[in-house]
Amino acid sequence: MAEDPSGKKVFLVNPPSVIVDDLIHAILAAEYEIYEIKDARRALRVFQKFPGSIVFVNIDSELSETEWEAYVRRLLTEKTFSDIRVGVLSYNPEPALIEKYLMTIGVQCGFVKLKLGVQESTKIMLAALEANEARGRRRYVRARTAEDRKTSFNVEILGQRYDGRILDISSVGMAVRFEQPVEIAAKSLLPNIQLRLRATLVRVDGVMLGRRDDDKSIHIVLFRHEPDSKARHQIREYVHRSLQEYIDRFMGD
C-alpha cells in the first residue's frame, strides 16, 4: 500500500463514553487526526467523502450484532467506500466473535478488546494506526484557522506589542500574519507569545523561522515547549476541536 503523504483521517464510531476522552487524548498525543462520530448511518456520507480513512466501530452500540456485521462488510466491499480500513471496538471477548471479524470478515485494524482497559486498548489502536501508515509523511496535525475570528495572537517585541491572525496552527508551530508592519530577523526568540484560541488563552515561547516563500506577509513561528507541556496539550485540543467541527457540520448538512 502506498503511503499517503497527507496522512489518514481516523474515525471512532460511537466509542464508549467511559473511555472516549482517554482514547482520543492518547491518539492526539501521537499526532493522528482523529474524529468522533455518534451516528453510524450518517457517518457513511463522511466515509464516502474521505476515501482511505481508518474507521473503528463500537459494535456494542446503536445497531444489532447482525446490523454491525452488515455495516462492516459494506465498508470493506462497496466501491463507494474506497480503501476504507476498519477496526472493531467491543467489550465482548467471545473468541468466536473476534475470529469472525478478524478471519471471516477480514477487518484490517484489529479487534480491540475494551475489557483489557483503556491503556491496553490504546496501545492496540496505536499499533494498528502505525501499521496502516495513518500518519503518512505528515508529522503533526494542523488546523487552518484564518477564518476563525476568535483565534488570534499577540507578542511583545522590543517593548512594543504586535497583534495578528493565526492562519494555521499545530502543536509545534504556526503561520501568522501581523496586523501592522514588523521586521523580525529569522531565528529571533519570541518570549511569552499569547495565543487566543477561542476561550482558551495559551502562553508559549517561540522562535521566528522566517517568512513563507510564496507569501512574504506570512511569518512562520516555531514553538519552544516540552512534548508534554500544558501549552502543547491545549493547542492539540484546539486543533482537534476545529477539525471535529468541520466533520460535524458535514454530518449536519
Residue pairs with C-beta under 8 A, 6 or more apart in sequence:
1 132
1 133
3 133
3 136
3 137
4 52
4 133
4 136
5 136
5 137
5 138
6 136
6 137
6 138
7 32
7 33
7 134
7 135
7 136
7 137
7 138
7 141
8 33
8 52
8 53
8 54
8 85
8 132
8 133
8 134
8 135
8 136
9 33
9 34
9 35
9 50
9 53
9 54
10 27
10 32
10 33
10 34
10 35
10 53
10 54
10 55
10 56
10 129
10 134
11 34
11 35
11 36
11 37
11 43
11 46
11 47
11 53
11 54
11 55
11 56
12 20
12 23
12 24
12 34
12 35
12 36
12 37
12 56
12 58
12 89
13 37
13 40
13 43
13 55
13 56
13 57
13 58
14 37
14 38
14 40
14 57
14 58
14 61
14 62
15 23
15 24
15 36
15 56
15 58
15 89
16 58
16 60
16 61
16 89
16 91
16 114
19 114
19 118
19 121
20 36
22 118
22 122
23 118
23 121
23 122
23 125
24 34
24 36
24 240
26 122
26 126
27 34
27 122
27 125
27 126
27 129
28 34
28 141
28 236
28 237
28 240
29 233
29 236
30 126
30 129
31 135
31 139
31 140
31 141
31 171
32 129
32 134
32 135
32 141
33 141
33 243
34 240
35 243
35 244
35 247
36 244
37 43
37 46
37 247
37 251
39 251
40 57
40 61
40 62
40 63
40 71
42 251
43 55
43 251
44 81
45 250
45 251
46 247
46 250
46 251
47 53
47 55
47 75
47 81
47 84
48 80
48 81
49 250
51 81
51 82
51 83
51 84
52 82
52 83
52 84
52 85
53 84
53 85
54 84
54 85
54 86
54 87
54 109
54 128
54 129
54 132
54 134
55 75
55 84
55 85
55 86
55 87
56 86
56 87
56 88
56 89
56 109
56 112
56 125
57 68
57 71
57 72
57 86
57 87
57 88
57 89
58 89
58 90
59 65
59 68
59 72
59 88
59 89
59 90
59 92
60 89
60 90
60 91
60 92
63 71
69 100
69 105
72 86
72 88
72 101
72 105
72 107
73 105
74 81
75 81
75 84
75 86
76 84
76 86
76 105
76 106
76 107
85 108
85 109
85 132
86 107
86 108
86 109
87 107
87 108
87 109
87 110
87 111
87 112
87 125
87 128
88 101
88 107
88 110
88 111
88 112
89 112
89 114
89 121
90 97
90 111
90 112
90 113
90 114
91 113
91 114
91 115
93 113
93 115
98 111
98 113
101 107
101 111
102 110
102 111
108 128
108 132
109 125
109 128
109 129
109 132
110 124
110 125
110 127
110 128
112 121
112 124
112 125
113 120
113 121
113 124
114 121
116 124
129 135
140 170
140 171
140 172
141 170
141 171
141 236
141 239
141 240
141 243
142 168
142 169
142 170
142 239
143 168
143 169
143 170
143 238
143 239
143 242
143 243
144 167
144 168
145 151
145 166
145 167
145 168
145 169
145 242
146 165
146 166
146 167
146 168
148 166
148 198
148 242
150 196
150 198
150 199
151 165
151 166
151 169
151 195
151 196
151 197
151 198
151 238
152 163
152 164
152 165
152 166
152 195
152 196
153 163
153 164
153 165
153 166
153 174
153 176
153 193
153 194
153 195
153 196
154 161
154 162
154 163
154 164
154 193
154 194
155 161
155 162
155 190
155 192
155 193
155 194
155 206
156 162
156 192
157 182
157 184
157 190
162 178
162 179
162 180
162 182
163 178
163 179
163 180
164 176
164 177
164 178
164 179
165 176
165 177
165 179
166 174
166 175
166 176
166 195
167 174
167 175
167 176
167 177
167 218
168 174
168 175
169 175
169 195
169 197
169 235
169 238
169 239
170 235
170 239
171 223
171 232
171 235
171 236
171 239
172 222
172 223
172 232
173 206
173 209
173 220
173 221
173 222
173 223
174 195
174 220
174 221
174 223
175 212
175 218
175 219
175 220
175 221
176 218
176 219
176 220
176 221
177 217
177 218
177 219
178 219
184 190
184 208
184 219
185 208
186 208
186 209
186 210
187 207
187 208
187 209
188 207
188 208
189 205
189 206
189 207
190 205
190 206
190 207
190 208
190 221
191 205
192 203
192 205
193 203
193 204
193 205
193 206
193 221
194 201
194 202
194 203
195 201
195 202
195 203
195 204
195 235
197 234
197 235
197 238
198 238
200 234
200 237
200 238
202 231
202 234
202 235
203 231
204 223
204 224
204 225
204 231
204 235
205 223
205 224
205 225
206 221
206 222
206 223
206 224
207 221
207 222
207 224
208 219
208 220
208 221
209 219
209 220
209 221
209 222
210 219
210 220
211 217
211 218
211 219
211 220
212 218
212 219
212 220
223 231
223 232
223 235
225 231
225 232
226 232
